[in-house]
Amino acid sequence: MSERRWSIGELARASGVTVRTLHHYDRIGLVSPGERTAAGHRRYVEADVRRLYRVRALSGLGLSLGEVAAVLRRAATEDLDSLRDLLTAQLADLARQADRIEESTRRVRGLLDRLAGSVMPEPEQFLATLEPLPIDVNRYLSDAQQAALADRAAHLGADAIEAFKAEWVELFTLLRQHLLDGTPVEDPAVGALVSRWQEIANAFHTGDQHLAGAITALWQDNRTQLGRELDRRIGWSGPDGTADVVDYLTRARAAHPNTKGPTPRGAE
């Protein structure tokens, strides 16, 4: 049987990847059409489809495109063992996602159960549904850094943590309204919010001077995903979502340099 071929449009429709993304993968050498027709049209072959799957699977595991390219260079030869390893890792990641979804489902069901009994859930129960975020922090924070954050949270206590989370949402909402209203970041009202934000951030400071950079990298690498996830969990829709508010906060902090503290951009 002759091998099947796909045009770029056909592969985009079949894979759910945009034509623009496929062009980008071609430009950076990740996935390129393996053949040309007699008329000179480029066509993807079955090996290209398998490579595309590997690229998307590795990206889904949290690797940057540069890291994906490095993995593919190390495993340039297509073989069953490398594919088996990839699918095993992907399956483990899906299992972790399923655990997170199951936990979120349990929390939401708890809210519905209280509403069914004509009892308004406590704010803490709503806030609990905002966690956890679907990002593998192990790629950014060392075990020691994660332990230090956990120790700091334990020192603050559950009541303080819940109070900080409630105020976090309130401050974020107020900042978003200033953003929607077009308030300049230099405005004193914005500066007051930045000052309070910094006070909350300082409460979580562990003394690790490298932690700020690690959290900044986590946000920058996952800005779109984190922004959309936070929008969904807070219940925001429309323009100027979480990611835009973080950018606004970053500019506001630069405009109010007298706010003190070591917090990284977009972290707390």
For each residue, the residues with C-beta under 8 A, 3 or more apart:
1:
2:
3: 45 46
4: 45 46
5: 35 43 44 45
6: 10 11 14 43 44 48 49
7: 10 11 41 42 43 44
8: 11 12 19 22 23 33 42 44
9: 12 13 19
10: 6 7 13 14
11: 6 7 8 14 15 17 22 44 48 49 52
12: 8 9 15 16 17 18 19 21 22
13: 9 10
14: 6 10 11
15: 11 12 49 52 56
16: 12
17: 11 12 21 22 52 56
18: 12 21 22
19: 8 9 12 22 23
20: 23 24
21: 12 17 18 24 25
22: 8 11 12 17 18 19 25 26 31
23: 8 19 20 26 27
24: 20 21 27 28
25: 21 22 28 30 31 32 52 55
26: 22 23 29 30 31 32 33
27: 23 24
28: 24 25 65 69
29: 26 32 69
30: 25 26 51 55 65 68 69 72
31: 22 25 26 44 48 51 52 55
32: 25 26 29 48
33: 8 26 36 42 43 44 45 48
34: 43 44 45 47 48
35: 5 42 43 45
36: 33 40 41 42 43
37: 40 41 42 43
38:
39:
40: 36 37
41: 7 36 37
42: 7 8 33 35 36 37
43: 5 6 7 33 34 35 36 37
44: 5 6 7 8 11 31 33 34 48 49 52
45: 3 4 5 33 34 35 48 49
46: 3 4 49 50
47: 34 50 51 78
48: 6 11 31 32 33 34 44 45 51 52
49: 6 11 15 44 45 46 52 53
50: 46 47 53 54 78 83
51: 30 31 47 48 54 55 72 78
52: 11 15 17 25 31 44 48 49 55 56
53: 49 50 56 57
54: 50 51 57 58 72 83 86
55: 25 30 31 51 52 58 59 68 72
56: 15 17 52 53 59 60
57: 53 54 60 61 86 87 90
58: 54 55 61 63 67 68 71 72 86
59: 55 56 62 63 65 68
60: 56 57 90 93
61: 57 58 89 90 93
62: 59 135 136 139
63: 58 59 67 68 71
64: 67 68 221
65: 28 30 59 68 69
66: 69 70
67: 58 63 64 70 71
68: 30 55 58 59 63 64 65 71 72
69: 28 29 30 65 66 72 73
70: 66 67 73 74
71: 58 63 67 68 74 75
72: 30 51 54 55 58 68 69 75 76
73: 69 70 76
74: 70 71
75: 71 72 79 82
76: 72 73
77: 82
78: 47 50 51 82 83
79: 75 82 83
80: 83 84
81: 84 85
82: 75 77 78 79 85 86
83: 50 54 78 79 80 86 87
84: 80 81 87 88
85: 81 82 88 89
86: 54 57 58 82 83 89 90
87: 57 83 84 90 91
88: 84 85 91 92
89: 61 85 86 92 93
90: 57 60 61 86 87 93 94
91: 87 88 94 95
92: 88 89 95 96
93: 60 61 89 90 96 97
94: 90 91 97 98
95: 91 92 98 99
96: 92 93 99 100
97: 93 94 100 101 134
98: 94 95 101 102
99: 95 96 102 103
100: 96 97 103 104 132 134
101: 97 98 104 105
102: 98 99 105 106
103: 99 100 106 107 132
104: 100 101 107 108 129
105: 101 102 108 109
106: 102 103 109 110
107: 103 104 110 111 125 128 129
108: 104 105 111 112 129
109: 105 106 112 113
110: 106 107 113 114 121 125
111: 107 108 114 115 121 125 126 129
112: 108 109 115 116
113: 109 110 116 117
114: 110 111 117 119 120 121 125
115: 111 112 118 119 120 121
116: 112 113
117: 113 114
118: 115
119: 114 115
120: 114 115
121: 110 111 114 115 125 126
122: 125 126
123: 126 127 162 166
124: 127 128 162 166
125: 107 110 111 114 121 122 128 129
126: 111 121 122 123 129 130
127: 123 124 130 162 165 166 169
128: 107 124 125 131
129: 104 107 108 111 125 126 233
130: 126 127 165 230 233 234
131: 128
132: 100 103
133: 226 229 230
134: 97 100 225 229
135: 62 218 222 225 226
136: 62 139
137: 140 141 146 218
138: 141 146
139: 62 136 218
140: 137 214 215 217 218 221
141: 137 138 145 146 149 211 214 215 218
142: 145 146 214
143: 146 147
144: 147 148
145: 141 142 148 149 206 208 210 211 214
146: 137 138 141 142 143 149 150
147: 143 144 150 151
148: 144 145 151 152 206 207 208 211
149: 141 145 146 152 153 204 206 211
150: 146 147 153 154
151: 147 148 154 155 206
152: 148 149 155 156 204 205 206
153: 149 150 156 161 204
154: 150 151 157
155: 151 152
156: 152 153 160 161 164 203 204
157: 154 160 161
158: 161 162
159: 162 163
160: 156 157 163 164 203
161: 153 156 157 158 164 165
162: 123 124 127 158 159 165 166
163: 159 160 166 167
164: 156 160 161 167 168 200 203
165: 127 130 161 162 168 169
166: 123 124 127 162 163 169 170
167: 163 164 170 171 196 200
168: 164 165 171 172 200 268
169: 127 165 166 172 173 234
170: 166 167 173 174
171: 167 168 174 175 193 196 197 200
172: 168 169 175 176 234 242 245
173: 169 170 176 177
174: 170 171 177 178 193
175: 171 172 178 179 190 193 245 248 249 252
176: 172 173 179 180 236 240 245 248
177: 173 174 180 181
178: 174 175 181 183 187 189 190 193 248
179: 175 176 182 183 240 244 245 248
180: 176 177 239 240
181: 177 178
182: 179
183: 178 179 187 189 190
184: 187 190
185: 190 248 251 252 254 255
186: 190 191 255 256
187: 178 183 184 190 191
188: 191 192
189: 178 183 192 193
190: 175 178 183 184 185 186 187 193 194 252 255 256
191: 186 187 188 194 195 252 255 256 259
192: 188 189 195 196
193: 171 174 175 178 189 190 196 197 252
194: 190 191 197 198 249 252 253 256 259
195: 191 192 198 199 256 259
196: 167 171 192 193 199 200
197: 171 193 194 200 201 249 259 268
198: 194 195 201 202 253 259 260 261 263
199: 195 196 202 203 261
200: 164 167 168 171 196 197 203 204 268
201: 197 198 204 205 261 263 267 268
202: 198 199 205 260 261 262 263
203: 156 160 164 199 200
204: 149 152 153 156 200 201 268
205: 152 201 202 261 262 263
206: 145 148 149 151 152 211
207: 148
208: 145 148 211
209: 212 262
210: 145 213 214
211: 141 145 148 149 206 208 214 215 264
212: 209 215 216 262 263 264 267
213: 210 216 217 264
214: 140 141 142 145 210 211 217 218
215: 140 141 211 212 218 219 264 267
216: 212 213 219 220 264 265 266 267
217: 140 213 214 220 221
218: 135 137 139 140 141 214 215 221 222 267
219: 215 216 222 223 226 246 264 265 266 267
220: 216 217 223 266
221: 64 140 217 218
222: 135 218 219 225 226
223: 219 220 226 227 243 246 266
224: 227 228 243
225: 134 135 222 228 229
226: 133 135 219 222 223 229 230 242 243
227: 223 224 230 231 241 242 243 244 246
228: 224 225 231 232 241 242 243
229: 133 134 225 226 232 233
230: 130 133 226 227 233 234 236 241 242
231: 227 228 234 236 237 241 242
232: 228 229 235
233: 129 130 229 230
234: 130 169 172 230 231 242
235: 232
236: 176 230 231 241 242
237: 231
238: 241
239: 180 244
240: 176 179 180 244 245 248
241: 227 228 230 231 236 238 244 245
242: 172 226 227 228 230 231 234 236 245 246
243: 223 224 226 227 228 246 247
244: 179 227 239 240 241 247 248
245: 172 175 176 179 240 241 242 248 249
246: 219 223 227 242 243 249 250 265 266
247: 243 244 250 251 266
248: 175 176 178 179 185 240 244 245 251 252
249: 175 194 197 245 246 252 253 266
250: 246 247 253 254 265 266
251: 185 247 248 254 255
252: 175 185 190 191 193 194 248 249 255 256
253: 194 198 249 250 256 257 259 265
254: 185 250 251 257
255: 185 186 190 191 251 252
256: 186 190 191 194 195 252 253 259
257: 253 254
258:
259: 191 194 195 197 198 253 256
260: 198 202
261: 198 199 201 202 205
262: 202 205 209 212
263: 198 201 202 205 212 267 268
264: 211 212 213 215 216 219 267
265: 216 219 246 250 253
266: 216 219 220 223 246 247 249 250
267: 201 212 215 216 218 219 263 264
268: 168 197 200 201 204 263
